[in-house]
Amino acid sequence: MTESPPPVVEMRGISLAFPGVKALQDVDFRLFPGEVHALMGENGAGKSTLIKTLTGVHRPDAGETVLAGEAVAFSSPGEAQHAGISTVYQEVNLCANLTVAENILLGREPRRLGGIDFPAMRRRAAEVLARIGVHIDPASSLSEHPIAVQQLVAIARAIAVDCRVLVLDEPTSSLDAGEVAELFRIMRVLRDEGVAILFVSHFLDQVYEISDRMTVLRNGMLVGEHLTADVDRRSLISQMIGRDLGTLEAIEDAAEKRTAQGPVLVQAEGLGRRGAIEPFDLEIRAGQVVGLAGLLGSGRTELARLLFGADRADSGRLLVDGAPLRLRGPRSAIAAGIAFSSEDRKGEGLVADLSIRDNLVLAMQAARGWTRPLPRRTKDHLVEKYLKALDIRPANPDALVRTLSGGNQQKVLLARWLVTEPRLLILDEPTRGIDIGAKAQIQQLVTTLAAEGTAVLFISAELEEVVRIADRIVVLRDRRKIAELDGSATGVDEVVELIAGGAAPDKEVVS
Amino acid sequence: MTALAPRVPTRFLPVLATVALFVLAFGVGSARYDGFASGQVIANLFIDNAFLIVLAAGMTFVILSGGIDLSVGSVVALSTMITASGLKAGWPVPLVIVVVLLTGSTLGLLMGLVIHKFDIQPFIVTLAGMFLARGLCFLISVESVSIKDKTFRAVATAAIELPGGVTITYNVVIALLVVAAAMYVLHRTRFGRSVYAVGGNESSALLMGLPTTRVKVGVYVISGLCSSLAGLLFSLYMLSGYGLHAVGMELDAIAAVVIGGTLLAGGVGYVLGGLAGVLVLGTIQTLISFQGTLSSWWTKIVIGVLLLVFIAVQRTMVRR
């Protein structure tokens, strides 16, 4: 990649402060036509803020943006789109109540005789979809399509205008491997057409596969800009988190050393629910980390929901401390000391408009019962303890949860459950969509909790993580438990083979 | 139903359900009472509810955008008051019409701006607007003011003859024109589609670069305009202006829109649904008056039950 063409976007000295947070400080950023440029950094590093500054959602306090040689200052996303900067956000930002064609062309519908020309609109939408190789009916309602397709529709919308810059903010976080490959194919097509693509992803593999150049941010400041070929992963990660990878190795050691196993805490005997998960046996001991491995839709979450009473089992029974327990709902599970941290941290669990303190206090107070108010001193003490223990940033108990980055929200959610001192903690995808630094901290925390005697059921799509952290690994496929393995003696390859191998689904591997 | 399913998209089902309900209610009436199944009874449904049809059309815009407008009943009353006292003071009819429509739209504009600028719930802002408009009526006069203007009376009593000896009033024509215009705006213009987008997901609409401000304020202007027009129709219907006219009519309008299948959460619904909702309400009223022995309060009871059923049905449909 030569530097012959001038950059299509050049941002110089961008600074932006939110109340109490310096989100960006003097950041420079360049984007060249016909390249895929990865924006790297931990959660809270300022990636999203920089993107939103570029796309007109935020206005910088200082600095200038030059688009194709002209200084610009967008005051709305509409203006930025008009100037040729299109954005696809992490969460699909479309209107599910409208048709695919409308979602692609809303706000720029073809018109005829003063009214919207629907046939022309459907034709135009079909053309755009065909350009990226997606074949769906433009007249169908968007809500009929799975998230992955909606994501592609969002991209179709982005390129339906003459776009010079395409911003993809974590487009892959809800896609499976095949869908990611499809997305990359589309990105390459657009890149070769001369579109400048800004790409954000937490998956390093993807970044190395697709990007030509990268800019690294940390704590709202520019760390560096490199050609992707020039940096190896190790130095990239240390640039992003500002420290080395020793922590991750320590976690693995701890998992191997952790041999002391407490008594059986929770035991499932033939527990199952039709259409969700077939009957399974499972034993979780105090101080043990049990990992659930399997593909999306293999029944991981469904299994966890049965243990938590969020769904009613229609066969088998659950024993807690050796005594059968009939779960009538999450309340009885919580009473039995079972906590469930859901994968949907936005929808379930956190009250985004309350402060960190209030979110934590809510959980403590609920655990104590409403008739016994918590003394202010205890509250402050506990809140401070968890802020520190989980390294929640900003370490300001009055910051609104809404303003925190994904990783920090996850930590607040975890803290919420931890204050109830659960005996079994079920973590469903606790590290999804968060950066390496926060991941390591959460894994570290799980290790510490187990050492203190808490049983943990750890669900993650990332096998490496499961294998690193778990004492025992339960492998699921097609809503069925197919194997249970010893965590310390198992490698990722072995688990992959089990998940992939369809030859002997009934094989019970117990080592 | 299953045979229809592939051809009729699920989004039309609520409207079709309302139409079916209307047909059913009308069928029951025709079977039970002599003279029920006549063209004039249908025409009367339109004549007696023309103002409500217009209100429902305006309300559909607001509800589609995810808002609510509680002020419409009071704006109807205020409009009748301005009309009656204006005519009494000798203003020419065109001037009265312009003043009334301007008042309604301005009130809508103000409410929309307050809702948008200060980010306050539409419920509260339009509740304030409701009290304001109602109070303004009594500022003009605490008494009922009758309308004696000749032109106005001529229009009010004029009958348009349709084939089959059925007669309708100009009110009906105006109401149907409003419905047609509302359908055109909602389905054929960018503004209309943006209303659906804002109601479906406001932050998405903003990020898609749509003019959300214009939509959010615009729907209240439209609703205000429709309310004042409905007020004019109501003046024609009652031939008087009074501060206690149209008490609670905003709730009838909301009920009609919701029974017509429009989601209170916004983003889903049709103007025709509102029209069907009004006709259902009107039919129930007609049924009860034909029955003769039931008190008119039974209308309210039936509307209440219908509303509950429809909201429950909508809820399950959204879940699915």
Interface residues (C-beta under 8 A of the other chain):
Chain A: V57 S76 P77 G78 E79 A80 Q81 H82 T87 Y89 N93 L94 C95 A96 N97 L98 E102 L106 G107 E109 R111 G114 G115 I116 S141 R157
Chain B: P9 R11 Y184 H187 R188 T189 R190 R193 S194 Y196 A197 G199 G200 N201 S203 S204 A205 L206 L207 M208 G209 L210 P211 G267 V268
